[in-house]
Amino acid sequence: MSDPAPQVDLFELQTQLLQHRACLYDPETQLPTLPAVMDQVRKVLDERSTVQVLVIQIEQEQSLELVVGWERYDILLRSVAEYLIEALAATMGGHSVLCQNRVRGDRFLIFSSDRRQTARLLELCAEPIAVSAAETDDSWTFKLRVGRGDIRLRPTQRVERCIYAGVAEAEEDFNRRGEELDLARLRELHRTLRERQITTLFQPIFRLPQRKLVGFEALSRGPEGTYLEPAENLFGFAMRSGMLGELEQLCVERALASAHRLPFGSTLFINLSFRGLEYLESGQGGLAHIVRQAGWSPREFVLEITEHTYAEDPEGIAKRVWKLREQGFRVAIDDMGTGYSSLHTLAELRPDYIKLDHMLVRDLATEPIKRNLVSAITGFARTSQSLVIAEGVERQEEVSALQELGVYLIQGYFFGRPRKV
């Protein structure tokens, strides 16, 4: 009599299948990863012997995920996936395969057997992509960078390694294109500094409930219509090029020159990195000399330091801040709530102002965790005699929630966009 067949645990089997899928498919874009499409690419190679591969990624000067947060970055990646799916549909050619390099990765791969389709895909990827996220009311415009390679079937080489070699060739092309762009952008940055092509925009800060104007934040932009126009590209590339100090000094000088046209008695808020502060302080007379030369008093000036900047060198920043305070400057912690540090930052620096990051303000009326965080920050502010400013305020319900929590200084599109004066 034969042994009974072992019983199959359907729940365990389903769990294993889900785990297997999680290793092969990205949960955000629902696209397969490279290992999952290897058989499809192999079949195309068997038919054509040569296949083109494109490596595609969002063009970004610094980590875009650090700037917008992982939730918004996931939205952008889903948008890129949708754009590439539509691009493949619009360029019907030979066999093509779309995938991601890995689970939770941010690079996409397209394998195509039709060179005309590949050429058309390159044209579409060169166009700016506009994205509007309904779940967050955000909108972005960005570009894609693309590297191109060829996969050639060789009789003496395993097919999988032929595919990996073609992907590596595309990645080398991707990096080479980046180096060529860097050279052009470096020349552009040098020209910007030499010709002082920085534009300063000012965004108002109001006190509620009277809606009294109390100051302006100075926001710097690069030459209009260039890659360096957006702040994230301008400062990100300057930092990577080792020229952040020179750029930030120019931004301060341009802001001070333009700020004379602001209403009398306005307080001027301006962002400075630790590297920028060190560069400015290394000059004759330091930042205080630059400010006085422009006809301002340090007491009319608020230095905004991000949590990220503080996390880079807490001890160095603390010493520099106290020295600047002795000269009359006031200090704000910017982007509070982005996660680089904690209330420890506030305890160490004891800032005059605490600026809540827009990601903490968004959906404040409906998210209890965010309300608890803001409540903790405002509680600290009361005991340390700091003032709290909410950034990125765009809706009436956000204004109401902030007032309920004791935040009366407001900055954002709801009251005023950045503009020239």
C-alpha positions, 0 to 999 in steps of 0.5 A: 500500500503506497504512502498517502500524498503529502498535503499541500498547505495552500496558505504557505504556497500562496505566501511563497508566491507573494514573496517570489513576486515581491522579489521580481516586481516593483510594488509601486510601478507594478513593472517587472525587474530585469531578472523577471524579463530575462526570458523575454529578452532572450527570445528577442535575441534568438530572433534578431541576434542584436537588441538595443537597450536604454537605461533611463532615470529622472535627471536630478542634480541632487537626490530628488528623493531627499528634496521631495520625500520618498512618498512624492518620489514614488509618485514621480516614479509611477509617472515615469513608468506610465510615460514609458508605457505610453511611449512604447505604445506610440512607437510600435515597432519590433519586440520591446520589453520594459522593466526596472533595474531592481525592486524599489529602484529608480532606473528603467530599462527598455529592450527593443529590436527595432532601431527606428523605435529606439530612435523615436523613444530617445526623442520622446525621452528628451522632452520635458515631462509634466506631472500633476499628483491628484493625491497631493495637489503637487506638480512637477516638470522634469527631464529624463537622462538616457544611456544607450547600449547594444546587446549582441548574441555571441556563440561562446558567451552565455546569453544572460551575460550578453544581456548584462554586458549590453546593460553595462554598456548603456550605463557607461553611455548614461554616465558619459552623457552626464559628464558631458552635461557637467562640463557644459553646466560648469561653464554655465555656472562660471558665467552665472557667477562672473556676470552675477546672473542671480535673480532674487524672489521674495515670498511674504510672511504674515502674522495671523489673525491680523494678516500683518506683513512681518518679513520676506524670505529671499529665494535665489534663482539662476539665469532664466530658461537655463538648467541652473534656473531652479534652485535645486539645480543651481545649489545642487550643482554648485555644491557638487562643483565645489563652488557653493560658497561663491554662489551663496555669497553672490545670492546674499549680495543680490538679495540685499541689493534687491531688498531695499525695495521691500516695505520699510521695517521688513525682516529679511530671511535668507538660507545659508548652508554651513559651507556657505557660512564658513566661506562668508566668515572666512572673508574680511569682516565676514557676513556682518561686513557684507550686510552693513556694506549693503546698508542693512543691520544684522538685527534685520537679518534672519539666517535660515539653517536647515536641519540637514545642514545642522546634521552635517556638523552639529558642533561646528554649526552651533559654534558658528551660530552663537558667534553670529548671534553675538553680532546681532543676527537672528537664526531660524531652523528651516525645514523642521520635520524633514527627519534629519534630526529631532527636537535635539536640534532645537535644544542645541541651537535655541533658534529665534524662529522654527520653520515647519516644513511644507510636508509637515503642514500638508494634510495637517488638518486630517493627520493626527501624527502630524498634529502631534508633531506640530504640537510638540514643536510649538510646545518647545517654542513656547518654553524657549521663546522661539516663534514658529513659522509654517511654510508651504501653506496653500489651503484654508483648512491648513491655516485653521489647523495651524491656528488651533495649534498656536502657529500664527506666522504663515508663509505660502501660496495661500497668502503670496507667491515668490515674486520680484520687487 
